Amino acid sequence: MYLTTSDEVRVYYDDVGGGPPVLLVHGAASSGRAFDDLSAKLADHFRVIRIDLRGLGRSERVSSVSATAWCDDVVALLDHLDIPAAHLAGCSLGARIVGRLALSHRDRVVSLAVDAPLLAVETSANSQLNMRFSDFDQASDEDVTRWQRFHGDDWREAVSFYLSARNQPALQEHLTLRPHLSSLDLPTLITRGDADDDVHPLAHAFEWHKAHPGSWMWVAPSTGFSLMQRRPEEFSSVFTSFVESFATSALS
């Protein structure tokens, strides 16, 4: 299904299941297909909506993106679906986007789930990411397979667009959450695998939890950065318990 935004860009989404709405936001150079397994599991308890950020996945290709466009498109999708507020869950870049939305559109966010969260992009990570998304001749077989699955035959165009977008200072500033952590006081679940890396420092997850002691934190052993992608069944179970915990509190 597609939403046509106010600036005439077609943004893809899917919408399955029933119950409280959960909107999933994917990570860098990725698409909603990264959550195929997770969406199927969450749909037993929730209405699960996945968006392909503009320029990526099955959404319309664009040459550039404004600092706020990806966030704006999520809000536009909620409007399109007549959803006043939803649980927002994002991985990596998606965690930055849902965190930013909780700051600028607090009334549209019931809770946050941030998987492999990034509070800001460190210098060493920035260099690694630029190399990864620019030199396709050196791309790993795993990356090429994933990009083809996420974006289709024109995956090079999509990944090159993402490289250009991520190097816009205004976009990076808009999505840098570290200065605002104390303001993110809504129910929050922080998830992460325990395998540290330079791009998604494990310390960022602990820093967010320390700034918001009431948050839930779940670190999975022997797991790469993303619980949503690497352990979807476990994430679904933890997320469901998390939502039930504060829904029950609200009723008591």
C-alpha positions in Angstrom: 0.0 0.0 0.0 1.1 3.6 -0.6 0.7 6.9 1.0 1.2 10.0 -1.2 2.7 12.7 0.9 2.0 16.4 0.6 5.0 16.9 -1.6 3.8 14.1 -3.9 6.2 11.3 -2.9 4.8 7.8 -2.8 5.7 6.1 0.5 5.2 2.4 0.9 3.7 0.8 4.0 2.0 -2.4 5.1 -0.6 -2.9 7.8 -1.3 -6.3 9.4 -2.9 -7.7 12.5 -5.2 -6.1 15.0 -5.0 -4.5 18.4 -3.0 -1.5 19.6 -1.1 0.0 16.7 2.7 -0.4 16.6 4.7 1.4 13.9 8.1 -0.1 13.0 10.8 2.1 11.5 13.8 0.4 9.9 17.5 1.3 10.0 20.1 2.7 7.6 19.9 1.7 3.9 17.3 -0.8 4.9 13.5 -1.2 4.5 10.5 -2.6 6.3 11.4 -6.1 4.9 14.1 -6.2 7.7 11.1 -6.8 10.0 9.4 -9.6 8.1 9.8 -12.2 10.9 9.1 -9.6 13.7 6.0 -8.3 12.0 4.4 -11.8 11.8 5.1 -12.4 15.5 3.9 -9.0 16.7 0.7 -9.3 14.7 -0.7 -11.9 17.1 -1.2 -9.1 19.6 -0.9 -5.8 17.8 -1.8 -3.9 14.6 1.7 -3.8 13.0 2.5 -1.1 10.5 5.8 -1.0 8.6 7.0 2.0 6.6 9.7 2.1 3.9 11.3 5.5 4.4 11.2 7.7 1.3 14.0 6.9 -1.2 14.4 3.3 0.2 12.7 -0.1 -0.1 9.5 0.0 -2.1 9.0 3.7 -1.6 9.5 6.2 -4.4 13.1 7.1 -5.2 14.1 10.7 -4.5 17.3 12.6 -5.1 17.4 14.2 -1.7 15.6 14.4 1.7 15.1 17.3 4.0 16.2 17.1 7.7 12.7 16.4 8.8 11.2 14.5 5.9 11.6 10.9 7.3 10.0 12.0 10.6 7.3 14.0 8.8 6.4 10.9 6.7 5.8 8.8 9.8 3.4 11.4 11.2 1.7 11.6 7.7 1.2 7.9 7.8 -0.4 8.0 11.2 -2.7 10.7 9.9 -3.5 8.7 6.7 -4.5 5.7 8.8 -6.5 7.8 11.3 -4.3 6.7 14.2 -4.1 9.4 16.9 -1.2 7.8 18.7 0.9 4.6 18.4 3.6 2.6 19.9 6.8 3.5 17.9 9.6 1.0 17.5 12.8 1.6 15.6 16.1 0.0 15.0 19.4 2.1 14.6 18.4 5.0 12.3 14.8 4.1 13.0 15.5 4.4 16.8 16.8 7.9 16.1 13.7 8.8 14.1 11.2 7.5 16.7 13.1 9.3 19.5 12.9 12.5 17.5 9.2 12.0 17.0 8.7 11.6 20.7 10.3 15.0 21.2 8.4 16.9 18.4 5.1 15.0 18.4 4.8 13.7 22.0 1.0 13.4 21.7 1.3 10.9 18.8 3.6 8.5 20.8 2.2 6.0 23.3 5.6 4.4 24.0 9.1 4.0 22.5 11.0 0.9 21.7 14.6 1.7 20.6 16.7 -1.2 19.3 20.5 -0.7 18.9 19.9 3.0 19.7 22.3 5.7 18.5 22.4 9.0 20.4 24.8 10.5 17.8 27.1 9.2 15.1 30.7 9.0 16.3 33.5 10.0 14.0 34.9 6.5 13.6 31.5 5.2 12.8 30.8 7.9 10.3 34.0 6.9 8.3 33.0 3.2 8.4 29.5 3.9 7.2 30.6 6.1 4.4 33.0 3.5 3.1 30.4 0.7 3.4 27.7 2.6 1.5 30.0 4.0 -1.2 32.4 1.2 -2.4 30.1 -1.5 -3.9 33.0 -3.3 -5.3 34.2 -4.1 -1.8 30.7 -4.8 -0.4 30.3 -8.1 1.4 28.1 -10.8 -0.1 25.8 -10.4 2.9 25.3 -6.7 2.3 24.7 -7.1 -1.4 22.1 -9.9 -0.7 20.4 -7.7 1.9 20.3 -4.6 -0.2 18.9 -6.5 -3.2 16.2 -8.0 -0.9 15.4 -4.6 0.7 15.4 -2.4 -2.4 15.1 -4.5 -5.5 17.0 -4.3 -8.7 17.9 -0.6 -8.3 19.5 -1.2 -4.9 22.6 0.7 -5.9 20.5 3.8 -6.4 18.8 3.4 -3.1 22.0 2.9 -1.1 23.7 5.7 -2.9 20.8 8.0 -2.0 21.1 7.0 1.6 24.8 7.8 1.6 24.1 11.3 0.3 21.3 11.8 2.8 23.2 10.7 5.9 26.0 13.2 5.1 23.7 16.2 5.4 24.6 18.1 8.6 21.1 19.3 9.1 19.7 15.8 9.1 22.3 14.5 11.5 21.7 17.4 13.9 17.9 16.8 13.8 18.4 13.1 14.7 21.0 13.6 17.4 19.2 12.7 20.6 21.9 13.0 23.3 21.1 16.6 24.3 17.4 15.7 24.7 17.5 12.4 26.6 16.1 14.0 29.8 13.0 15.1 27.9 12.2 11.6 26.7 10.2 10.6 29.8 7.5 8.4 28.2 7.5 4.6 28.6 10.6 3.3 26.9 12.1 -0.1 26.0 15.7 -0.2 25.1 17.0 -3.4 23.5 20.4 -4.5 22.2 22.6 -7.5 21.6 25.6 -7.7 23.8 28.1 -7.8 20.9 29.6 -4.3 20.9 30.7 -2.5 17.7 31.9 1.0 16.7 28.8 1.9 14.6 26.2 1.0 17.4 28.2 1.4 20.6 26.6 -0.7 23.4 27.4 2.3 25.7 24.7 4.3 23.9 22.0 1.9 25.2 23.3 2.2 28.7 23.5 6.0 28.5 19.9 6.2 27.4 18.8 3.9 30.3 20.8 5.9 32.8 19.1 9.1 31.6 15.7 7.5 32.0 15.9 5.1 34.9 12.3 4.1 34.6 12.9 2.6 31.1 13.1 -1.1 30.5 16.4 -2.4 29.2 17.0 -5.8 27.6 20.4 -7.0 26.4 20.5 -10.4 24.7 23.7 -12.5 25.1 25.7 -13.7 22.2 23.8 -11.4 19.8 24.7 -8.8 17.3 23.4 -5.2 17.5 19.7 -5.7 16.8 17.3 -7.7 18.8 14.4 -6.8 16.4 16.3 -8.4 13.5 18.4 -11.1 15.1 16.0 -12.4 17.7 12.5 -11.3 16.6 10.6 -13.9 18.8 12.5 -12.7 21.9 11.9 -9.0 21.0 8.2 -9.7 20.5 7.9 -11.4 23.9 9.7 -8.6 25.7 7.9 -5.9 23.9 4.5 -7.4 24.6 5.4 -7.7 28.3 6.6 -4.1 28.3 3.4 -2.8 26.8 1.2 -4.9 29.1 3.1 -3.6 32.2 2.3 0.1 31.7 -1.2 -0.6 30.2 -2.0 -2.5 33.5 -0.5 0.3 35.6 -2.7 2.9 33.8 -5.8 0.9 34.6 -5.0 0.3 38.3 
